[in-house]
């Protein structure tokens, strides 16, 4: 397990013939990227940019651990820091 999941959506209609989904009067076609915030339930079309609050101590701690795992403490984008940690863990 260990995977986030949406377990219920009120008012959602799926058209299996054309692969579309309709909710709240809006229809989304097959292959459309949909993002669901697992905390608030907010739904957004596309892949929204994820921005953490710069003052969030937990994010800073996670990123520091990622730097320790990768061994790279250079200045770079947060996603690059996490990617480097994942790569280091895969090669252990």
DOVEXDREN-103451 format. One record per residue: x, y, z of N, C-alpha, C in turn. Coordinates in steps of 0.001 Angstrom, whole numbers, plus 524288, in hexadecimal, padded with zeros to 5 digits. Example, Ala and Ser with C-alpha at 12.3 -4.5 7.8 and 13.67 -1.06 7.14 Angstrom:
<rs>
833867E9C681E788300C7EE6C81E78833907F31C81E78
832327F73681BA8835667FBDC81BE4832648001E81EBE
</rs>
This chain:
<rs>
8034F7FB6F8000080000800008000080383804DB80000
802A88087280398805EC80D09803E580526810ED7FF7E
800E7810827FC9B7FFDE814177F8487FB1B817667F9A0
7FB5F81C877F87B7F6BD81FC17F9567F26E81E2E7F58D
7EDA681ED97F7397E94581D597F3E27E493820D97F4E1
7E19C821D37F0C77DC97824787F13E7D88F8201B7F16E
7D58C81FE87F5A17D20981B837F6617CC4D81CC57F565
7CB1A8218F7F41F7C5B7822E37F3017C545828417F08E
7C1FD828A77EC8A7C12582DAE7E9FB7BB5082E2B7E8E1
7B8C6831C67EB8C7B32F832927EABB7B24D835867E5A1
7AE68833F77E2B27ACEC836C17DDF47B073835D77D949
7B396831CF7D95E7B71D8309C7D50C7B47F82CC17D15F
7B49082DFB7CC4C7B25282A797C86A7B694828F27C480
7B73C823EA7C3A57BB29821F17C0017B86781FDD7BB2C
7BA0C821B07B69B7B80981FBC7B1A57BC1481BF27AF7C
7BB11816F27B0137BED6812F07AE6B7BF6B812A87A881
7BB72814587A5AB7BBB98141179FF77BFE0817BC79DBE
7C00481C9879FA37C3EA8204179D8F7C853821727A16C
7C81981F147A61A7CC4781FC17A9E37CC41824F67ACAB
7C7E4827BA7AC8A7C7AA82CD47AF1C7C56C82C5B7B498
7C6678306D7B7AB7C464830CD7BCFC7C1CA8361C7BD81
7BD328363D7BFE77BA7283B287C0C47B96283BCE7C691
7BAB5840687C88D7B99A841B07CDFF7B8F78479A7CE52
7B5258494E7D14C7B43784EE37D1E87B315851A67CCC9
7B0AD84EE87C9007AF5E851467C3FF7B3EE851C37C03D
7B87084FC37C1AA7BD0E850147BE497BEA684A997BC96
7BFA384A047B7757C130844F27B5527C6FA845047B405
7C99B840EA7B5947CF348404E7B4B57CFFB83B6C7B167
7D2EA83C087AD2D7D3BE837B17A9917D7FC833F17AB48
7D7EF82F597A8E27DBCB82B4E7A9DE7E14982D727A8EC
7E4E482C517AC727EA4182E067ABDE7EB75833497AE50
7E781835F57B04C7E85883B077B2D07EAB483A267B832
7EEEF83CE67B96A7F17683C747BE7C7EE2D83F567C286
7ECAA83CA07C6A27E97F83EDF7CAD57EC7983E3D7CFEE
7ECCE8426D7D2FE7EF7D8424C7D7FE7EB7A842E07DC53
7EBDE83F8A7E04D7E84F83FC77E4C17EB8D8408E7E9A8
7EA64844C27EC897ED09845CE7F17E7EAC2842157F587
7EDFD83E907F7777EC2C83AA07FB247EA9183CC58006A
7EC16841888019A7EAA2843E9806937E584846E78062E
7E53384A5A802427E09084DB8801D87DC5B84B717FE4B
7DDDD847C27FADC7DA2D845AE7F7157D9A4849097F240
7DC9484D4D7F1FB7DC5B850CE7ED777DE2D84DE77E899
7DB6184EC67E44D7DCAA84C527DF4F7DE79850857DB8C
7E2C584F737D8C87E4D48532F7D4FB7E624850497CFFE
7E533852CE7CB907E6B8850857C6997EC6B851D77C594
7EF3C84E207C3987F4C284EEE7C27D7F81884D857C72B
7FD0C84EA27C6AA800D584D727CAC68027B8528A7CD58
80017853ED7D1B580154858F07D41C806C6858E87D677
8091E85D707D6A080E3585DE97D91680D7585D6A7DEF8
8109A85A277E15B810488595C7E6FA8142E85D087E995
8122B860487ED0C815758640F7EFB6814B78635B7F591
818F1862567F841818AD861CB7FDEF819DA867138006B
81783867FD804C98189386CBC807B581E5286CC78093F
82110870ED807E0826AE87141808E9827EA870C980EB5
82438872058120F82527871CC817B2823D486C73819FB
82235868C3816C08209A863A4818B5825638608581A6D
826138600281F8082AA685D57821A782ADE8579B8200D
826668552E81F478265084FA981DD18287684EE08184E
8272B85268814C5829328521A80F7382F14852DF80F83
830E6856A78128A8368785799812E28395D852D181511
837118504A818EF8397684B9D81B31839AD8473A8172F
83566846648145D8354284255810578396A8434D80C2C
839D28482380A7783DAB849698067084341848DC80875
8442484A0F80D5C849568494E80FA684AAE8438480FCB
846D6840358111E847BC83A8E81110848E4838B480B85
8460B83AD9807BD846F7839638024384C8883AC2800AE
84E6383F5B80251853C4840E980123857AE83D3B803BD
8569583BA08088E85A11837FC80B4785A56832C28086D
855E0830E28069B855B482BE6803CE858B182C367FEAA
857F4830787FBC785A80831007F6B386037832977F72F
86197835057FBA1866E0836F27FC5B867EB83C107F984
863DC83E517F74486463843277F44A8619B8478B7F73C
8649784B497F91F8625B84FA47FC1A86283854BB7F907
862DD854547F3DC86315859087F09B85DAE85B887F02C
85D96860847EEC3858A8863607EE188561C8619F7E8FF
8512A85FE27E94784E4085E337E4A68487685DEE7E5FD
8454D85CE57E21A83FA185C827E2E383E5B857FD7E691
83A22858997E98A838908548C7ED428379D84F4B7EA93
8352784F607E5FF8341F84A707E3438392C847BC7E1B9
83D2A84AC17E05F8423F848717DF08844BD845FC7E3D9
843FD8486A7E84F84612846457ED2E84389841067EE68
83E60840B37EDD783B9D83BCD7EEDA83CFB837A87EAD1
83D5A839317E5D383ED1835817E1B784433833287E2C2
847E48366C7E48284D2E8348A7E5A784D1E8309A7EA1E
849E48318F7EE108497682DE27F2708471C828BA7F097
8430E828FA7ED56840B0824297EB3B844A8821117E818
847A8823BC7E4DC84BA2821177E1A984FB081E7D7E524
8515D8212D7E9368553D81EF47ECCD8532181A1F7EF89
84E3281A4A7F11584BD4815CC7F3BB84B308111E7F012
849FE8122B7EB248496880DE37E75384E8C80B177E658
852D880DE17E6F3857F680B947E5C985AC6809847EA91
85813809187EEF885A7B806EC7F3B385A1C8011C7F3B2
</rs>
